[in-house]
């Protein structure tokens, strides 16, 4: 535990030297994570126990909201380029705070659909704007390391929020459930206020008019986005595939899921910043992508061999697998940040970051289906196939990323001569 705090303090010292804006961004990220951790952990209980919705209604609503958020992200990213990333992030935070308070009055499916769809626009849409804001207020050489530190803060904050939600759920009282949405609303209002205090990230003095969908027509960039989305399969493996695999195919004790979650969080806090170093360039990001693919393959192999083992050996295999999976997650994250920042034109950060986020969004939709319909059915072979796909994607990101970089340079050369 002491090592975690020492590592965190050292990382904070590096970021603190940058600017007051980065410090404000760090605090807002931490507060945002606490609020989100409170809500996400207890959201299913809130909707069914407090709002009185059926579990199927909640599932349908969240799925439809995900679709709305998918299509809203790019327009919101364009708004960030035109109005200023800071203004869009702050505005989305304030609107989201009001919408979370509105959850207190949701007791019908139709009203739930309206609120959750609007939240999908403000929350999913603001992700690209938030990434663009990092690009606007942080020097190019420090963007990936800063983003890595913010990820560490987010992990810690979300864990704290989850603990708070656990206490609320244990009390199991309707009035207390209000904390789940009220706490997140207060956190988001704080995020909006802190964001407005940040220097930089505002609208450009002269806005460069561009056709809608420029990033969506950038085929090399879309190829990088797709390959990076494949590497983000680690999210579905950890959240969906692994828990179901433990319950249906291994002899490991069910309680090991908690140990695996702690292992993942601790490794993320200790290693995120360190493993992100060197990913600021396309070549460096591609190296991280290759390492991510290899680590994900190793994790999949460990999960595959856990089937048929005794309780203790299976537990060891699962812990080793999660350690490898976490390394894959950290390298994949570093690769994604490096690629996205390096390939996004400075004047179109919002649009390009929003399009890049679509890769992970698509994985969030396809990944759970892949886990349940293929991996759990195919067994060890399914794990091996997923691992090999990850290795291939990681390897392809080097040539595809370098090609995208050359294509971007060519476009800029043409722009300068016209």
C-alpha positions in Angstrom: 0.0 0.0 0.0 2.8 2.4 0.9 4.4 1.7 -2.5 1.1 2.7 -4.2 1.0 6.1 -2.5 4.7 6.7 -3.2 4.2 5.9 -6.8 1.2 8.2 -6.9 3.0 11.0 -5.2 5.9 10.8 -7.6 3.5 10.9 -10.6 1.6 13.8 -9.1 4.9 15.7 -8.7 5.6 15.4 -12.4 2.2 16.6 -13.4 2.1 19.4 -10.8 5.1 21.0 -12.5 3.1 21.5 -15.8 0.6 24.1 -14.9 -2.3 25.1 -12.7 -4.7 24.0 -15.5 -3.3 20.4 -15.3 -3.8 20.4 -11.6 -7.4 21.6 -11.9 -7.9 18.9 -14.6 -6.5 16.3 -12.2 -8.7 17.3 -9.3 -11.8 17.4 -11.6 -10.9 13.9 -12.9 -10.7 12.5 -9.4 -14.0 14.1 -8.3 -15.7 12.8 -11.5 -14.4 9.3 -10.9 -15.8 9.3 -7.3 -19.2 10.3 -8.5 -19.3 7.9 -11.4 -18.1 5.1 -9.1 -20.9 5.8 -6.7 -23.5 5.7 -9.4 -22.3 2.9 -11.6 -21.9 0.5 -8.7 -25.4 1.1 -7.4 -27.3 2.0 -10.6 -28.9 -1.3 -11.2 -30.2 -1.4 -7.6 -31.3 2.2 -7.8 -33.4 1.7 -11.0 -35.1 -1.5 -9.7 -35.5 -0.6 -6.0 -36.0 3.1 -6.1 -37.4 3.8 -9.6 -39.4 0.6 -9.7 -38.3 -0.4 -13.2 -37.9 -4.0 -14.4 -34.4 -5.2 -15.0 -35.3 -5.8 -18.7 -36.5 -2.2 -19.0 -33.2 -1.0 -17.6 -31.2 -3.2 -20.0 -33.2 -2.0 -23.0 -32.9 1.6 -22.0 -29.1 1.4 -21.5 -28.7 -0.3 -24.9 -30.7 2.3 -26.7 -28.8 5.0 -24.8 -25.5 3.5 -26.0 -26.7 3.8 -29.6 -27.7 7.4 -29.1 -24.3 8.2 -27.5 -22.5 6.5 -30.4 -24.1 8.8 -33.0 -23.9 11.9 -30.8 -20.1 11.7 -30.0 -18.8 13.1 -33.3 -21.2 16.1 -33.5 -20.3 17.0 -29.9 -16.6 16.7 -30.9 -17.2 19.1 -33.7 -18.8 21.5 -31.2 -15.7 21.3 -29.1 -13.6 22.4 -32.0 -15.9 25.3 -32.7 -17.0 26.5 -29.3 -14.0 25.3 -27.3 -13.3 22.0 -25.6 -13.4 23.5 -22.2 -16.8 25.1 -22.7 -18.3 21.8 -24.1 -16.8 19.7 -21.3 -18.1 22.1 -18.6 -21.5 22.5 -20.3 -21.9 18.7 -20.6 -21.0 18.3 -16.9 -23.6 20.9 -15.7 -26.3 19.4 -17.9 -25.4 15.8 -16.8 -25.6 17.0 -13.1 -29.2 18.2 -13.7 -30.1 15.0 -15.5 -28.8 12.8 -12.7 -31.0 14.8 -10.3 -33.9 14.2 -12.6 -33.4 10.4 -12.0 -35.0 11.0 -8.6 -38.3 11.6 -10.3 -38.1 8.7 -12.8 -40.7 6.1 -12.1 -41.8 5.1 -15.6 -40.0 3.5 -18.6 -40.7 6.4 -21.0 -39.3 9.0 -18.7 -36.3 6.8 -18.0 -35.7 6.5 -21.8 -35.7 10.2 -22.2 -33.3 10.9 -19.3 -30.9 8.1 -20.1 -30.8 9.1 -23.8 -30.0 12.7 -22.9 -27.3 11.6 -20.5 -25.8 9.4 -23.3 -25.4 12.6 -25.4 -23.7 14.6 -22.7 -21.6 11.8 -21.2 -20.5 9.9 -24.3 -20.3 13.0 -26.4 -18.1 14.8 -23.9 -15.4 12.1 -23.9 -13.8 13.2 -27.1 -14.1 16.9 -26.0 -12.3 16.0 -22.7 -9.5 14.3 -24.6 -9.3 17.3 -26.9 -9.0 19.6 -23.9 -6.0 17.6 -22.7 -4.5 18.1 -26.1 -5.1 21.8 -26.0 -3.8 22.6 -22.5 -0.9 20.1 -22.2 2.3 20.3 -24.2 2.6 17.6 -26.9 5.5 15.8 -25.2 3.6 15.4 -22.0 0.1 14.5 -23.3 0.4 10.7 -22.9 2.0 10.8 -19.5 -0.6 13.3 -18.3 -3.4 11.1 -19.7 -1.8 8.1 -17.9 -1.8 9.9 -14.6 -5.4 11.0 -15.0 -6.2 7.3 -15.6 -4.6 6.4 -12.3 -6.6 9.1 -10.5 -9.7 7.8 -12.2 -9.1 4.3 -11.0 -8.6 5.4 -7.4 -11.6 7.7 -7.4 -13.9 5.1 -8.9 -12.8 2.6 -6.3 -13.6 5.1 -3.5 -17.0 5.7 -5.1 -17.7 2.0 -5.3 -17.0 1.7 -1.6 -19.5 4.5 -0.8 -22.1 2.8 -3.0 -21.5 -0.5 -1.2 -22.5 1.2 2.1 -25.6 2.7 0.5 -26.7 -0.6 -0.9 -26.1 -2.3 2.4 -28.4 0.2 4.2 -31.1 -0.7 1.5 -33.4 2.3 2.2 -35.2 4.3 -0.5 -34.2 7.7 0.9 -30.6 6.7 1.1 -30.6 5.5 -2.5 -30.9 9.2 -3.5 -27.1 9.4 -2.6 -26.4 7.3 -5.6 -27.6 10.0 -8.1 -27.2 13.0 -5.8 -23.6 12.2 -5.1 -22.8 12.0 -8.8 -24.8 15.2 -9.5 -22.7 17.1 -7.0 -19.5 15.6 -8.4 -20.5 16.7 -11.9 -21.4 20.2 -10.9 -18.0 20.4 -9.2 -16.3 19.1 -12.4 -18.1 21.8 -14.5 -17.0 24.5 -12.1 -13.3 23.3 -12.0 -13.3 23.0 -15.8 -14.3 26.6 -16.3 -11.4 27.7 -14.2 -8.9 25.9 -16.5 -6.8 28.2 -18.7 -6.8 27.2 -22.4 -9.1 24.8 -24.2 -11.2 27.7 -25.4 -12.6 28.3 -28.9 -10.0 29.4 -31.5 -9.9 33.1 -32.3 -10.6 32.2 -36.0 -12.6 29.0 -36.6 -11.5 27.0 -39.7 -14.7 25.9 -41.5 -14.5 22.2 -42.4 -16.9 19.8 -43.9 -18.8 17.6 -41.5 -17.3 14.1 -41.2 -13.7 14.9 -42.1 -12.4 12.4 -39.6 -14.9 9.8 -40.8 -13.5 10.2 -44.3 -9.9 9.8 -43.1 -9.6 6.1 -44.0 -6.1 5.5 -42.5 -7.2 7.1 -39.3 -10.4 4.9 -39.3 -8.2 1.8 -39.7 -6.1 2.8 -36.7 -9.3 3.5 -34.8 -10.7 0.0 -35.7 -7.5 -1.8 -34.7 -7.2 0.1 -31.5 -10.9 -0.8 -30.8 -10.0 -4.5 -31.1 -7.3 -4.1 -28.5 -9.8 -2.7 -26.1 -11.4 -6.1 -25.9 -9.7 -6.3 -22.6 -12.7 -4.4 -21.1 -15.2 -7.0 -22.2 -12.9 -9.9 -21.1 -12.6 -8.5 -17.6 -16.2 -7.3 -17.1 -18.1 -10.1 -18.9 -16.1 -13.0 -20.2 -13.9 -13.7 -17.1 -16.6 -13.7 -14.4 -18.9 -15.9 -16.4 -15.9 -18.2 -17.2 -15.1 -18.5 -13.6 -18.6 -19.5 -12.7 -19.3 -21.9 -15.6 -15.9 -23.5 -16.5 -13.5 -23.5 -13.6 -13.2 -24.9 -10.1 -11.9 -21.7 -8.6 -13.7 -20.3 -5.6 -16.3 -17.7 -6.7 -14.9 -15.1 -4.3 -11.7 -14.9 -6.3 -13.5 -12.3 -8.5 -12.9 -9.8 -5.7 -9.2 -10.7 -5.5 -8.9 -10.3 -9.3 -10.5 -6.9 -9.2 -8.1 -5.7 -6.5 -5.1 -7.1 -8.6 -6.3 -5.2 -11.6 -6.7 -1.9 -9.7 -3.4 -2.2 -7.9 -1.4 -2.9 -11.0 -3.2 -0.1 -12.9 -2.2 2.4 -10.1 1.4 1.1 -9.9 2.2 0.7 -13.6 0.0 2.9 -15.7 2.3 5.9 -15.9 5.5 3.8 -16.2 4.1 1.6 -19.1 2.9 4.7 -20.9 6.3 6.2 -21.3 7.6 6.3 -24.8 4.1 6.2 -26.4 4.1 9.8 -27.5 5.1 9.0 -31.1 3.5 6.7 -33.6 6.4 4.3 -33.4 6.3 4.3 -29.6 2.6 3.9 -29.6 2.9 1.0 -32.1 5.4 -0.7 -29.8 2.9 -0.4 -26.9 0.2 -1.9 -29.2 2.4 -4.9 -30.0 3.2 -5.5 -26.4 -0.6 -5.2 -25.6 -1.4 -7.9 -28.1 1.2 -10.3 -26.7 0.0 -9.6 -23.2 -3.7 -10.2 -24.1 -2.7 -13.5 -25.8 -0.9 -14.6 -22.7 -3.9 -13.7 -20.6 -6.3 -15.6 -22.9 -4.0 -18.7 -22.7 -4.0 -18.5 -18.9 -7.8 -18.4 -18.8 -8.0 -21.3 -21.3 -5.8 -23.6 -19.2 -7.8 -22.8 -16.0 -10.5 -25.0 -17.2 -10.3 -28.5 -15.8 -7.7 -27.6 -13.1 -8.3 -28.0 -9.4 -9.3 -25.1 -7.3 -5.8 -23.9 -6.3 -4.2 -24.3 -9.7 -7.1 -22.7 -11.4 -6.9 -19.8 -9.0 -3.2 -19.3 -9.8 -3.9 -19.4 -13.5 -6.6 -16.8 -13.2 -4.5 -14.5 -11.1 -1.6 -14.8 -13.7 -4.1 -14.2 -16.5 -5.5 -11.1 -14.9 -2.0 -9.8 -14.3 -1.3 -10.3 -18.0 -4.7 -8.9 -19.0 -3.9 -5.7 -17.0 -0.6 -5.3 -18.7 -2.4 -5.6 -22.0 -4.9 -3.0 -20.8 -2.2 -0.5 -19.8 -0.2 -0.9 -23.0 -3.4 -0.7 -25.1 -4.4 2.5 -23.3 -1.0 4.0 -23.9 -1.1 3.1 -27.5 -4.5 4.6 -28.0 -3.6 7.9 -26.4 -0.4 8.1 -28.4 -2.0 7.3 -31.7 -5.0 9.6 -31.1 -2.9 12.6 -30.1 -0.3 12.1 -32.9 -2.8 11.6 -35.7 -5.4 14.3 -34.8 -4.8 17.7 -36.4 -4.4 20.4 -33.8 -7.4 22.3 -35.1 -9.7 19.3 -35.2 -8.8 17.6 -31.9 -12.4 17.4 -30.8 -13.7 15.8 -34.0 -10.8 13.3 -34.3 -10.8 12.3 -30.6 -14.5 11.7 -30.8 -14.2 9.5 -33.9 -11.3 7.6 -32.3 -13.4 6.9 -29.2 -15.9 5.1 -31.5 -13.5 2.2 -31.7 -13.9 1.5 -27.9 -17.6 2.3 -28.1 -18.0 -0.4 -30.8 -16.1 -2.8 -28.7 -18.4 -2.1 -25.8 -21.3 -3.3 -28.1 -19.6 -6.3 -29.8 -17.3 -7.4 -27.0 -19.9 -8.7 -24.6 -21.7 -10.6 -27.4 -18.3 -12.1 -28.5 -17.7 -13.3 -24.9 -21.1 -14.9 -24.3 -21.9 -16.2 -27.8 -18.4 -17.4 -28.8 -15.8 -17.6 -26.1 -18.0 -19.3 -23.4 -19.3 -21.7 -26.1 -16.1 -22.5 -27.8 -14.1 -22.8 -24.5 -10.3 -22.8 -24.6 -10.3 -22.5 -28.4 -12.4 -19.4 -28.1 -9.9 -17.8 -25.8 -7.1 -18.7 -28.1 -8.9 -17.1 -31.1 -9.5 -13.9 -29.2 -5.8 -13.8 -28.1 -4.6 -14.3 -31.7 -6.9 -11.6 -33.0 -5.4 -9.2 -30.3 -1.8 -10.1 -31.4 -2.7 -9.5 -35.0 -4.3 -6.2 -34.3 -1.4 -5.0 -32.2 1.1 -6.0 -34.9 -0.9 -4.3 -37.6 -1.0 -1.0 -35.8 2.7 -0.3 -36.6 2.4 -0.3 -40.4 -1.1 1.1 -40.4 -0.2 3.8 -37.9 2.9 4.9 -39.8 0.9 5.0 -43.1 -1.7 7.2 -41.4 1.0 9.5 -40.2 2.4 9.8 -43.7 -1.1 10.4 -45.1 -1.7 13.2 -42.5 1.7 14.8 -43.4 0.8 14.7 -47.0 -2.5 16.4 -46.4 -0.9 19.1 -44.4 1.7 19.7 -47.2 -1.1 20.1 -49.7 -2.9 22.5 -47.4 0.2 24.7 -47.0 0.6 24.9 -50.8 -3.0 25.8 -51.6 
